[in-house]
């Protein structure tokens, strides 16, 4: 007769292995996967604010991109976790090429994305302007599930709005509106309304915000 704890341990190990397999990073072959820059479009007129729980979001610009996922980080306990459960570090242009990325160490923590190199595979400024840490606000539960299934190394298309966020107690979070900045305040606060991922070798088309 099997001991209950042994069966439970075996089931837990199998579940952990399956979860790891489903979320394991992808390693695409060399080549630029996402050649185009993100597309930021000015609003013709101010849009209505968006209420999400205790937060009020103010759309600043439409935003669409196709990019390679360089890293992901989930947050549960910081001040913004209720609004932004996950950050993606994303790369485009040569920052979506495995031949370049093999020489760059990438990490995320504390809402920041960091990189380091021993020798620059491309110019420093190109790394800075062709990658970014994006704070992702899922528009609904379906978008949140889709974002949760995205894997490091995968190509992803995201559509939505860059927004500023405020709370009645005076807390606020401002989005970057340029890919040219670096450091504190350089991250995009991205209200995501649409997610797409490629099948096979197809390149996804950026989805339009709903």
N, C-alpha and C positions, 0 to 999 in steps of 0.2 A: 504494500500500500504506500503510495507516494505521500510524502509529507506536504501539507498545504503550503508551508512557506517556500518549499523548493519549487512547487508548481507556480506560485506567485512570482518568484524570482525569475523563473524561466520565461514566463509571459512578459514580465517587465523588460527583460533583456531583448526579447523578440520585438516588442513594441519600440524600444529604443533604437534597435538596429534598423527597423523599417522607417522610423522617423528620420534617422540620419540619411538613409538611402534616398528618401524622397526629397530631402533638403540639401543634398551634397552639392558642392560647387561644380559648375561646368567648366571645361577647359577647351574652348574652341581653338581651332588651328590659327596660325598667324594670318593677319589680314585685318584691314579696317572694317569693323562691323557696322558702325554708325557714322557715316561720312558727314552728315549734315549737322549744323549747329542747331540748338534749340530755337524755337520760334516764339518770340514774345510779341504780342499784338496789343497796342493801346486800345482802351475801351472808347467807343464812340460817345458814350455817355455813362455817368456813374451808375453802377448796378446796385440793386437792393442789397442790404447787408444780409448775412446768413447767420442764423442762430443755431448753435450747436451746444446744447446743455447750458453751462454758465458762460459760454464764450460767444462773442459777436465777431464775425469775420467781415472785413471790408475788402471786396475784390479790387485789385489794383491793375491787373492786366491779364489777358488770356495767355495761356502758356501751353505749348505742346513740344514734346521732344521724343526722339528715339535715341536710346543710349544703352551702353553696356553697364551692367551692375557690377561695380567694383567691390562693394562691401555693403552689408546691411547691419543695423543695430537696433534692437528693440529696447524700449524704455517703459518702465512701469511705475517708477517712484518719484521722478522729478516733477517740477511744477507744471510742465507742459504735457505730461504723459497722457492725461485724460483726453487731450486734443490731438496730440501727435504721438501715436504709439510706436512709430518706426521711422528711422531715417535711412535713406539710400544714398550712398556715394556713387555717383554716376559719371561715366566718361564717354566722350564722343570724339570724332576725328581720330587722330593717332592714339588717343587715350582709350580707344576701344580695340586696339590691336594687341594680341597676345605677345607678339614679338617685342613690343615696347614695355608692356606691363610686367613681363618676367624680370625686369630690372628695377622695378619700383615696389617697395614695401608699403602696404596700405593698411590703415587701421582707423577705427572710430571709437570715440568715448566722449562722455560729457557734452554731447551734441556737436562735437567737432569731428572733422575728417582730417587725418594726417597722412603724409606720405614722406618717404625718405629714399635716397638713392646713394649708391657708392660712386657711380658715374652716371651722368645724365644721358639717357638714350635719345631724348629730344630736348629742346631748350626748356629751361625752367618756366619761362613765361607761358609756353604752350601747355605745360602740365597745369598751370594755374588757371588758364582760361578755357581749357577743354575738359575740365572735371569740376565737380561741385558736390557738396553735401546738401541734400534736400530733405527738409522736414515735411513728411507726407501726412496730410489730413485726409483720411478716406471719407468720401461724401456719404457713404452708407455702408451697411454691413456687407453687401456683396462686393464692393470695391475693397473693403478691408480684407475679406477672404482672398481675393485675387492677389493683392499685394503680399499677403502672407505666404503665398505659394511661389513667389518669384525667387529665383536662386542666383547666387553670386556667379558671375560669368555669363549670365543670360542676357539676351537683348530684350528690352522692354520699351513699349510705347506708352506714354502717359499723356493725358489731356486734362485740362482744368483751368485753374486760375491761381495766380500769385495773390496772396491776401495778407492783410494785417489782422492781427487778433487782439481783442481787448476783453477784459473782464471787469465787472462792476466794482471790484475792490481796488482798481487801479493797475492791476497787472496787465502788461501788454507785450506783444511780440511783433516785430516788424520784419517784413520780407526784404530781401535784396531784389533789386530790379535791374541788375546787370550781371553779366558773367565775367566782368573785368576785375571785380574786387576780390580781396583776400582777407583772411583773419576774422575777428569778431564782427558779426553783423553781415557777413558775406553769404550766408546760407539763404536758400529760397524757402519760403513758407508756402507750400504747394497744396492747394485744395484739389484733390484728384477726383475727377468725375468719371474717368474712363481709363481702362487698363487693357493693353493688348500685348500678346507675346507671339513670336513667330512659330511656325511649324516647319520642321525640316530646315531648309536653308533659306526660307522666305524671309524677307525683311518687312517688318510691320510698318503700316502707314500710321502716322500720328493720329490718334482719335480726336475728333473735335469735342470740346466741352459741351456738355448737355445743358 
